[in-house]
Amino acid sequence: MQCGAKCFTVQVEINGEIKTFPVTARSPIQARKAVRLQYEEAVKIISVRAEKK
């Protein structure tokens, strides 16, 4: 875990299925990058939201 990291909820569409899961990153942009690296370009990112405390 990096300094300044937050938890984001990412909603994606994979093969026609909508899935939601948490991602730890410093910013929404880095959360998107982490998802793209894990699931490659076959994923469509619907939304990235910061989790509320």
C-alpha distance matrix in Angstrom:
0.0 3.8 6.8 8.7 6.7 9.2 10.5 13.3 16.2 17.6 21.2 22.6 25.9 26.1 29.7 31.2 28.9 26.6 23.3 20.5 17.0 13.6 10.9 7.5 8.1 9.5 13.0 15.3 16.2 12.9 12.9 16.4 15.6 13.1 16.0 18.6 17.1 16.8 20.2 22.0 24.5 26.3 24.2 25.2 22.6 24.5 22.2 18.7 18.5 16.2 16.2 18.4 17.9
3.8 0.0 3.8 6.2 5.5 9.0 11.4 13.9 17.3 18.5 22.3 23.6 27.1 27.5 31.2 32.6 30.5 28.1 25.0 22.3 19.0 15.5 12.4 8.8 7.7 7.5 11.3 14.3 14.8 11.7 12.7 16.1 15.2 13.5 16.7 19.0 17.6 18.1 21.5 22.7 24.9 27.1 25.0 25.7 23.0 24.8 22.3 18.7 18.5 16.1 16.9 18.9 18.6
6.8 3.8 0.0 3.8 5.6 9.1 12.3 15.0 18.7 20.3 24.1 25.8 29.4 30.3 34.0 35.1 33.0 30.3 27.4 24.3 21.2 17.5 14.7 11.0 9.5 7.9 11.6 15.1 16.0 13.5 14.6 18.1 17.6 16.4 19.5 21.8 20.8 21.5 24.7 25.8 27.7 30.0 27.7 28.0 25.0 26.5 23.6 19.9 19.1 16.3 17.1 18.4 17.7
8.7 6.2 3.8 0.0 3.8 6.6 10.2 12.7 16.4 18.3 22.1 24.1 27.8 29.1 32.9 33.6 31.6 28.6 25.9 22.6 19.9 16.2 13.6 10.1 8.3 5.9 9.0 12.5 14.0 12.2 13.2 16.6 16.8 16.0 18.8 21.2 20.9 21.6 24.4 25.5 27.1 29.2 26.6 26.4 23.1 24.2 21.1 17.3 16.2 13.2 14.2 15.4 15.1
6.7 5.5 5.6 3.8 0.0 3.8 6.9 9.5 13.2 15.0 18.8 20.8 24.5 25.6 29.4 30.2 28.0 25.1 22.2 19.1 16.2 12.5 9.9 6.3 5.0 4.2 7.6 10.4 12.2 10.0 10.1 13.9 14.2 13.0 15.5 18.2 17.9 18.3 21.0 22.5 24.2 26.0 23.3 23.4 20.1 21.3 18.3 14.5 13.7 10.9 11.8 13.7 13.8
9.2 9.0 9.1 6.6 3.8 0.0 3.8 6.5 10.1 12.5 16.2 18.7 22.5 24.0 27.8 28.2 25.8 22.7 19.8 16.4 13.8 10.1 8.4 5.6 5.6 5.7 7.4 9.3 12.1 10.6 9.6 13.2 14.6 13.3 15.0 18.1 18.5 18.4 20.6 22.5 23.9 25.3 22.2 21.9 18.5 19.0 15.8 12.1 10.5 7.5 8.0 10.0 10.5
10.5 11.4 12.3 10.2 6.9 3.8 0.0 3.8 6.9 9.7 13.2 15.9 19.6 21.1 24.9 25.1 22.6 19.4 16.4 12.9 10.2 6.5 5.7 4.5 6.4 8.3 9.1 9.4 12.5 11.2 8.9 12.3 14.2 12.4 13.2 16.7 17.4 16.7 18.6 20.9 22.3 23.2 20.0 19.7 16.4 16.8 13.7 10.2 8.8 6.3 5.9 8.8 9.8
13.3 13.9 15.0 12.7 9.5 6.5 3.8 0.0 3.8 6.2 9.8 12.6 16.4 18.3 22.0 22.0 19.7 16.4 13.8 10.3 8.4 5.6 5.2 6.2 7.2 9.1 8.4 7.2 10.5 10.1 7.1 9.7 12.4 11.2 11.2 14.5 16.0 15.4 16.6 18.8 19.8 20.5 17.1 16.4 12.9 13.0 9.9 6.5 5.4 4.4 5.4 9.1 11.3
16.2 17.3 18.7 16.4 13.2 10.1 6.9 3.8 0.0 3.8 6.7 9.9 13.5 15.6 19.3 18.9 16.3 12.9 10.4 6.8 5.7 4.6 6.3 8.8 10.4 12.8 11.6 9.5 12.5 12.4 8.9 10.4 13.5 12.3 11.0 14.4 16.3 15.2 15.6 18.2 18.9 19.0 15.3 14.5 11.1 10.8 8.0 5.8 5.2 6.2 6.2 9.9 12.6
17.6 18.5 20.3 18.3 15.0 12.5 9.7 6.2 3.8 0.0 3.8 6.4 10.2 12.3 16.0 15.8 13.6 10.4 8.3 5.6 5.6 6.1 6.9 10.1 11.2 13.7 12.0 9.1 11.2 11.4 7.8 8.0 11.3 10.4 8.3 11.3 13.7 12.7 12.6 14.9 15.3 15.3 11.6 10.7 7.5 7.7 5.8 4.6 6.5 8.8 9.9 13.4 16.3
21.2 22.3 24.1 22.1 18.8 16.2 13.2 9.8 6.7 3.8 0.0 3.8 7.1 9.9 13.3 12.6 10.4 6.9 5.7 4.4 6.7 8.9 10.3 13.8 14.9 17.4 15.4 12.1 13.8 14.5 11.1 10.2 13.5 13.0 10.0 12.3 15.2 14.0 12.8 15.1 14.9 14.1 10.3 8.9 6.3 5.4 5.2 6.5 8.6 11.6 12.4 15.6 18.7
22.6 23.6 25.8 24.1 20.8 18.7 15.9 12.6 9.9 6.4 3.8 0.0 3.8 6.4 9.9 9.6 8.1 5.6 5.4 6.4 8.6 11.2 12.0 15.6 16.4 19.0 17.1 13.7 14.5 15.0 11.9 10.0 12.7 12.4 8.9 10.3 13.4 12.1 10.1 12.1 11.7 10.4 6.6 5.6 4.4 5.2 7.1 9.0 11.9 14.9 16.0 19.3 22.3
25.9 27.1 29.4 27.8 24.5 22.5 19.6 16.4 13.5 10.2 7.1 3.8 0.0 3.8 6.6 5.9 5.4 4.4 6.3 8.9 11.5 14.5 15.5 19.1 20.0 22.6 20.6 17.2 17.6 18.2 15.3 13.0 15.3 15.1 11.4 11.9 15.0 13.6 10.6 12.3 11.4 9.0 6.0 5.1 6.4 7.0 10.0 12.5 15.4 18.6 19.5 22.8 25.8
26.1 27.5 30.3 29.1 25.6 24.0 21.1 18.3 15.6 12.3 9.9 6.4 3.8 0.0 3.8 5.5 5.2 6.4 7.4 10.5 12.4 15.6 16.3 19.9 21.0 24.0 22.4 19.3 19.2 19.3 16.5 14.3 15.8 15.1 11.4 11.5 13.9 12.1 8.7 10.6 10.2 7.1 5.2 6.8 8.9 10.5 13.3 15.2 18.2 21.1 21.8 25.2 28.0
29.7 31.2 34.0 32.9 29.4 27.8 24.9 22.0 19.3 16.0 13.3 9.9 6.6 3.8 0.0 3.8 5.6 8.5 10.3 13.8 15.9 19.2 20.0 23.7 24.7 27.7 26.1 22.9 22.7 22.8 20.2 17.8 19.0 18.6 14.8 14.4 16.6 14.9 11.2 12.5 11.7 8.0 7.8 9.2 12.1 13.3 16.5 18.8 21.8 24.7 25.4 28.8 31.5
31.2 32.6 35.1 33.6 30.2 28.2 25.1 22.0 18.9 15.8 12.6 9.6 5.9 5.5 3.8 0.0 3.8 6.7 9.7 13.2 16.1 19.6 20.8 24.6 25.7 28.5 26.6 23.1 23.3 24.0 21.1 18.7 20.6 20.3 16.5 16.5 19.2 17.5 14.0 15.4 14.2 10.7 9.6 9.6 12.0 12.1 15.5 18.3 21.0 24.2 24.8 27.8 30.8
28.9 30.5 33.0 31.6 28.0 25.8 22.6 19.7 16.3 13.6 10.4 8.1 5.4 5.2 5.6 3.8 0.0 3.8 6.4 10.1 13.0 16.7 18.4 22.2 23.8 26.8 25.1 21.8 22.5 22.9 19.7 17.9 20.0 19.2 15.4 16.2 18.7 16.6 13.5 15.8 15.3 12.1 10.2 10.3 11.7 11.6 14.3 16.7 19.0 21.9 22.1 25.1 27.8
26.6 28.1 30.3 28.6 25.1 22.7 19.4 16.4 12.9 10.4 6.9 5.6 4.4 6.4 8.5 6.7 3.8 0.0 3.8 6.9 10.3 13.9 15.8 19.6 21.1 23.9 22.1 18.8 19.9 20.5 17.1 15.6 18.2 17.5 13.8 15.3 18.0 16.1 13.5 16.0 15.5 13.0 10.1 9.4 9.6 8.7 10.9 13.3 15.3 18.3 18.5 21.4 24.3
23.3 25.0 27.4 25.9 22.2 19.8 16.4 13.8 10.4 8.3 5.7 5.4 6.3 7.4 10.3 9.7 6.4 3.8 0.0 3.8 6.7 10.5 12.7 16.5 18.4 21.5 20.2 17.2 18.6 18.6 15.0 14.2 16.7 15.3 11.9 14.1 16.4 14.0 12.2 15.3 15.7 13.6 10.5 10.5 9.8 9.7 10.8 12.1 13.8 16.3 16.0 19.1 21.7
20.5 22.3 24.3 22.6 19.1 16.4 12.9 10.3 6.8 5.6 4.4 6.4 8.9 10.5 13.8 13.2 10.1 6.9 3.8 0.0 3.8 7.2 9.9 13.5 15.6 18.6 17.4 14.7 16.7 16.6 12.8 12.9 15.7 14.1 11.3 14.2 16.4 14.2 13.3 16.4 17.1 15.8 12.3 12.0 10.1 9.7 9.3 9.7 10.7 12.8 12.3 15.4 17.9
17.0 19.0 21.2 19.9 16.2 13.8 10.2 8.4 5.7 5.6 6.7 8.6 11.5 12.4 15.9 16.1 13.0 10.3 6.7 3.8 0.0 3.8 6.7 10.3 12.9 16.2 15.7 13.7 15.7 14.8 11.1 12.0 14.4 12.1 10.0 13.5 14.9 12.6 12.7 16.0 17.4 16.7 13.4 13.7 11.6 12.0 11.0 10.0 10.7 11.8 11.0 14.4 16.4
13.6 15.5 17.5 16.2 12.5 10.1 6.5 5.6 4.6 6.1 8.9 11.2 14.5 15.6 19.2 19.6 16.7 13.9 10.5 7.2 3.8 0.0 3.8 6.8 9.8 13.0 13.0 11.7 14.1 12.9 9.3 11.4 13.5 11.1 10.2 14.0 15.0 13.1 14.2 17.2 18.8 18.8 15.6 15.8 13.1 13.7 11.8 9.5 9.6 9.5 8.6 12.1 13.7
10.9 12.4 14.7 13.6 9.9 8.4 5.7 5.2 6.3 6.9 10.3 12.0 15.5 16.3 20.0 20.8 18.4 15.8 12.7 9.9 6.7 3.8 0.0 3.8 6.3 9.9 10.3 9.5 11.4 9.4 6.2 9.0 10.5 7.9 8.1 11.8 12.3 11.1 13.0 15.5 17.3 18.1 15.1 15.6 12.8 14.2 12.2 9.4 10.0 9.6 9.9 13.5 15.0
7.5 8.8 11.0 10.1 6.3 5.6 4.5 6.2 8.8 10.1 13.8 15.6 19.1 19.9 23.7 24.6 22.2 19.6 16.5 13.5 10.3 6.8 3.8 0.0 3.8 7.2 8.9 9.6 11.5 8.9 6.9 10.6 11.4 8.9 10.5 13.9 13.8 13.2 15.7 17.8 19.8 21.0 18.3 18.7 15.8 17.2 14.8 11.5 11.4 9.8 10.2 13.3 14.1
8.1 7.7 9.5 8.3 5.0 5.6 6.4 7.2 10.4 11.2 14.9 16.4 20.0 21.0 24.7 25.7 23.8 21.1 18.4 15.6 12.9 9.8 6.3 3.8 0.0 3.8 5.6 7.3 8.5 5.9 5.3 9.1 9.5 8.1 10.6 13.2 13.2 13.7 16.2 17.6 19.2 21.0 18.4 18.6 15.6 17.2 14.7 11.2 11.5 10.0 11.6 14.5 15.7
9.5 7.5 7.9 5.9 4.2 5.7 8.3 9.1 12.8 13.7 17.4 19.0 22.6 24.0 27.7 28.5 26.8 23.9 21.5 18.6 16.2 13.0 9.9 7.2 3.8 0.0 3.8 7.2 8.3 6.5 7.6 10.9 11.2 10.9 13.5 15.6 15.8 16.9 19.3 20.2 21.5 23.6 21.0 20.8 17.6 19.0 16.1 12.5 12.3 10.4 12.5 14.9 15.9
13.0 11.3 11.6 9.0 7.6 7.4 9.1 8.4 11.6 12.0 15.4 17.1 20.6 22.4 26.1 26.6 25.1 22.1 20.2 17.4 15.7 13.0 10.3 8.9 5.6 3.8 0.0 3.8 5.3 5.3 6.4 8.8 10.0 10.7 12.7 14.5 15.5 16.8 18.6 19.3 19.9 22.0 19.3 18.5 15.1 16.2 13.3 9.8 10.0 8.9 11.9 14.4 16.2
15.3 14.3 15.1 12.5 10.4 9.3 9.4 7.2 9.5 9.1 12.1 13.7 17.2 19.3 22.9 23.1 21.8 18.8 17.2 14.7 13.7 11.7 9.5 9.6 7.3 7.2 3.8 0.0 3.8 5.5 4.9 6.3 8.7 9.9 10.7 12.5 14.3 15.5 16.6 17.3 17.4 19.2 16.2 15.0 11.5 12.4 9.6 6.3 7.4 7.8 11.2 14.0 16.6
16.2 14.8 16.0 14.0 12.2 12.1 12.5 10.5 12.5 11.2 13.8 14.5 17.6 19.2 22.7 23.3 22.5 19.9 18.6 16.7 15.7 14.1 11.4 11.5 8.5 8.3 5.3 3.8 0.0 3.8 5.4 5.2 6.3 8.8 10.1 10.7 12.4 14.5 15.6 15.4 15.4 17.8 15.4 14.4 11.5 13.2 11.2 8.8 10.9 11.6 14.9 17.8 20.3
12.9 11.7 13.5 12.2 10.0 10.6 11.2 10.1 12.4 11.4 14.5 15.0 18.2 19.3 22.8 24.0 22.9 20.5 18.6 16.6 14.8 12.9 9.4 8.9 5.9 6.5 5.3 5.5 3.8 0.0 3.8 5.3 4.9 6.1 8.7 9.8 10.4 12.3 14.2 14.4 15.3 17.8 15.6 15.5 12.8 15.0 13.2 10.4 12.2 12.3 15.0 18.1 20.1
12.9 12.7 14.6 13.2 10.1 9.6 8.9 7.1 8.9 7.8 11.1 11.9 15.3 16.5 20.2 21.1 19.7 17.1 15.0 12.8 11.1 9.3 6.2 6.9 5.3 7.6 6.4 4.9 5.4 3.8 0.0 3.8 5.4 5.1 6.4 8.8 10.0 10.8 12.4 13.5 14.5 16.3 13.5 13.4 10.4 12.4 10.5 7.6 9.6 10.0 12.4 15.8 18.0
16.4 16.1 18.1 16.6 13.9 13.2 12.3 9.7 10.4 8.0 10.2 10.0 13.0 14.3 17.8 18.7 17.9 15.6 14.2 12.9 12.0 11.4 9.0 10.6 9.1 10.9 8.8 6.3 5.2 5.3 3.8 0.0 3.8 5.5 5.2 6.2 8.7 10.0 10.6 11.0 11.2 13.2 10.5 10.2 7.5 10.2 9.2 7.5 10.7 12.2 14.8 18.3 20.9
15.6 15.2 17.6 16.8 14.2 14.6 14.2 12.4 13.5 11.3 13.5 12.7 15.3 15.8 19.0 20.6 20.0 18.2 16.7 15.7 14.4 13.5 10.5 11.4 9.5 11.2 10.0 8.7 6.3 4.9 5.4 3.8 0.0 3.8 5.4 5.1 6.1 8.6 10.0 9.6 10.5 13.2 11.5 12.1 10.4 13.5 12.9 11.3 14.2 15.2 17.7 21.2 23.4
13.1 13.5 16.4 16.0 13.0 13.3 12.4 11.2 12.3 10.4 13.0 12.4 15.1 15.1 18.6 20.3 19.2 17.5 15.3 14.1 12.1 11.1 7.9 8.9 8.1 10.9 10.7 9.9 8.8 6.1 5.1 5.5 3.8 0.0 3.8 5.5 5.2 6.2 8.7 9.5 11.5 13.6 11.8 13.1 11.3 14.4 13.7 11.7 14.2 14.9 16.6 20.3 22.1
16.0 16.7 19.5 18.8 15.5 15.0 13.2 11.2 11.0 8.3 10.0 8.9 11.4 11.4 14.8 16.5 15.4 13.8 11.9 11.3 10.0 10.2 8.1 10.5 10.6 13.5 12.7 10.7 10.1 8.7 6.4 5.2 5.4 3.8 0.0 3.8 5.5 5.2 6.0 7.6 9.3 10.6 8.3 9.7 8.3 11.5 11.5 10.4 13.4 14.9 16.4 20.2 22.4
18.6 19.0 21.8 21.2 18.2 18.1 16.7 14.5 14.4 11.3 12.3 10.3 11.9 11.5 14.4 16.5 16.2 15.3 14.1 14.2 13.5 14.0 11.8 13.9 13.2 15.6 14.5 12.5 10.7 9.8 8.8 6.2 5.1 5.5 3.8 0.0 3.8 5.5 5.3 4.8 6.0 8.4 7.1 8.9 8.6 12.3 13.1 12.6 16.0 17.8 19.8 23.5 25.8
17.1 17.6 20.8 20.9 17.9 18.5 17.4 16.0 16.3 13.7 15.2 13.4 15.0 13.9 16.6 19.2 18.7 18.0 16.4 16.4 14.9 15.0 12.3 13.8 13.2 15.8 15.5 14.3 12.4 10.4 10.0 8.7 6.1 5.2 5.5 3.8 0.0 3.8 5.8 5.2 8.0 10.5 10.1 12.5 12.3 16.0 16.4 15.4 18.5 19.7 21.4 25.1 27.0
16.8 18.1 21.5 21.6 18.3 18.4 16.7 15.4 15.2 12.7 14.0 12.1 13.6 12.1 14.9 17.5 16.6 16.1 14.0 14.2 12.6 13.1 11.1 13.2 13.7 16.9 16.8 15.5 14.5 12.3 10.8 10.0 8.6 6.2 5.2 5.5 3.8 0.0 3.8 5.8 9.2 10.3 9.5 12.5 12.4 15.8 16.4 15.5 18.3 19.4 20.5 24.3 26.1
20.2 21.5 24.7 24.4 21.0 20.6 18.6 16.6 15.6 12.6 12.8 10.1 10.6 8.7 11.2 14.0 13.5 13.5 12.2 13.3 12.7 14.2 13.0 15.7 16.2 19.3 18.6 16.6 15.6 14.2 12.4 10.6 10.0 8.7 6.0 5.3 5.8 3.8 0.0 3.8 6.7 6.7 6.2 9.6 10.5 13.9 15.3 15.4 18.6 20.4 21.5 25.3 27.5
22.0 22.7 25.8 25.5 22.5 22.5 20.9 18.8 18.2 14.9 15.1 12.1 12.3 10.6 12.5 15.4 15.8 16.0 15.3 16.4 16.0 17.2 15.5 17.8 17.6 20.2 19.3 17.3 15.4 14.4 13.5 11.0 9.6 9.5 7.6 4.8 5.2 5.8 3.8 0.0 3.8 5.6 6.7 9.8 11.3 15.0 16.6 16.8 20.3 22.2 23.9 27.7 30.0
24.5 24.9 27.7 27.1 24.2 23.9 22.3 19.8 18.9 15.3 14.9 11.7 11.4 10.2 11.7 14.2 15.3 15.5 15.7 17.1 17.4 18.8 17.3 19.8 19.2 21.5 19.9 17.4 15.4 15.3 14.5 11.2 10.5 11.5 9.3 6.0 8.0 9.2 6.7 3.8 0.0 3.8 5.4 7.8 9.9 13.5 15.7 16.5 20.3 22.7 24.7 28.3 31.0
26.3 27.1 30.0 29.2 26.0 25.3 23.2 20.5 19.0 15.3 14.1 10.4 9.0 7.1 8.0 10.7 12.1 13.0 13.6 15.8 16.7 18.8 18.1 21.0 21.0 23.6 22.0 19.2 17.8 17.8 16.3 13.2 13.2 13.6 10.6 8.4 10.5 10.3 6.7 5.6 3.8 0.0 3.8 6.8 9.9 12.9 15.7 17.1 20.8 23.4 25.1 28.7 31.4
24.2 25.0 27.7 26.6 23.3 22.2 20.0 17.1 15.3 11.6 10.3 6.6 6.0 5.2 7.8 9.6 10.2 10.1 10.5 12.3 13.4 15.6 15.1 18.3 18.4 21.0 19.3 16.2 15.4 15.6 13.5 10.5 11.5 11.8 8.3 7.1 10.1 9.5 6.2 6.7 5.4 3.8 0.0 3.8 6.3 9.4 12.0 13.5 17.1 19.8 21.4 25.0 27.8
25.2 25.7 28.0 26.4 23.4 21.9 19.7 16.4 14.5 10.7 8.9 5.6 5.1 6.8 9.2 9.6 10.3 9.4 10.5 12.0 13.7 15.8 15.6 18.7 18.6 20.8 18.5 15.0 14.4 15.5 13.4 10.2 12.1 13.1 9.7 8.9 12.5 12.5 9.6 9.8 7.8 6.8 3.8 0.0 3.8 6.3 9.4 11.6 15.2 18.4 20.3 23.7 26.8
22.6 23.0 25.0 23.1 20.1 18.5 16.4 12.9 11.1 7.5 6.3 4.4 6.4 8.9 12.1 12.0 11.7 9.6 9.8 10.1 11.6 13.1 12.8 15.8 15.6 17.6 15.1 11.5 11.5 12.8 10.4 7.5 10.4 11.3 8.3 8.6 12.3 12.4 10.5 11.3 9.9 9.9 6.3 3.8 0.0 3.8 5.9 7.8 11.5 14.6 16.7 20.0 23.2
24.5 24.8 26.5 24.2 21.3 19.0 16.8 13.0 10.8 7.7 5.4 5.2 7.0 10.5 13.3 12.1 11.6 8.7 9.7 9.7 12.0 13.7 14.2 17.2 17.2 19.0 16.2 12.4 13.2 15.0 12.4 10.2 13.5 14.4 11.5 12.3 16.0 15.8 13.9 15.0 13.5 12.9 9.4 6.3 3.8 0.0 3.8 7.2 10.2 13.9 15.8 18.7 22.2
22.2 22.3 23.6 21.1 18.3 15.8 13.7 9.9 8.0 5.8 5.2 7.1 10.0 13.3 16.5 15.5 14.3 10.9 10.8 9.3 11.0 11.8 12.2 14.8 14.7 16.1 13.3 9.6 11.2 13.2 10.5 9.2 12.9 13.7 11.5 13.1 16.4 16.4 15.3 16.6 15.7 15.7 12.0 9.4 5.9 3.8 0.0 3.8 6.5 10.2 12.3 15.2 18.7
18.7 18.7 19.9 17.3 14.5 12.1 10.2 6.5 5.8 4.6 6.5 9.0 12.5 15.2 18.8 18.3 16.7 13.3 12.1 9.7 10.0 9.5 9.4 11.5 11.2 12.5 9.8 6.3 8.8 10.4 7.6 7.5 11.3 11.7 10.4 12.6 15.4 15.5 15.4 16.8 16.5 17.1 13.5 11.6 7.8 7.2 3.8 0.0 3.8 6.9 9.5 12.7 16.0
18.5 18.5 19.1 16.2 13.7 10.5 8.8 5.4 5.2 6.5 8.6 11.9 15.4 18.2 21.8 21.0 19.0 15.3 13.8 10.7 10.7 9.6 10.0 11.4 11.5 12.3 10.0 7.4 10.9 12.2 9.6 10.7 14.2 14.2 13.4 16.0 18.5 18.3 18.6 20.3 20.3 20.8 17.1 15.2 11.5 10.2 6.5 3.8 0.0 3.8 6.3 9.0 12.5
16.2 16.1 16.3 13.2 10.9 7.5 6.3 4.4 6.2 8.8 11.6 14.9 18.6 21.1 24.7 24.2 21.9 18.3 16.3 12.8 11.8 9.5 9.6 9.8 10.0 10.4 8.9 7.8 11.6 12.3 10.0 12.2 15.2 14.9 14.9 17.8 19.7 19.4 20.4 22.2 22.7 23.4 19.8 18.4 14.6 13.9 10.2 6.9 3.8 0.0 3.8 6.4 9.4
16.2 16.9 17.1 14.2 11.8 8.0 5.9 5.4 6.2 9.9 12.4 16.0 19.5 21.8 25.4 24.8 22.1 18.5 16.0 12.3 11.0 8.6 9.9 10.2 11.6 12.5 11.9 11.2 14.9 15.0 12.4 14.8 17.7 16.6 16.4 19.8 21.4 20.5 21.5 23.9 24.7 25.1 21.4 20.3 16.7 15.8 12.3 9.5 6.3 3.8 0.0 3.8 6.5
18.4 18.9 18.4 15.4 13.7 10.0 8.8 9.1 9.9 13.4 15.6 19.3 22.8 25.2 28.8 27.8 25.1 21.4 19.1 15.4 14.4 12.1 13.5 13.3 14.5 14.9 14.4 14.0 17.8 18.1 15.8 18.3 21.2 20.3 20.2 23.5 25.1 24.3 25.3 27.7 28.3 28.7 25.0 23.7 20.0 18.7 15.2 12.7 9.0 6.4 3.8 0.0 3.8
17.9 18.6 17.7 15.1 13.8 10.5 9.8 11.3 12.6 16.3 18.7 22.3 25.8 28.0 31.5 30.8 27.8 24.3 21.7 17.9 16.4 13.7 15.0 14.1 15.7 15.9 16.2 16.6 20.3 20.1 18.0 20.9 23.4 22.1 22.4 25.8 27.0 26.1 27.5 30.0 31.0 31.4 27.8 26.8 23.2 22.2 18.7 16.0 12.5 9.4 6.5 3.8 0.0
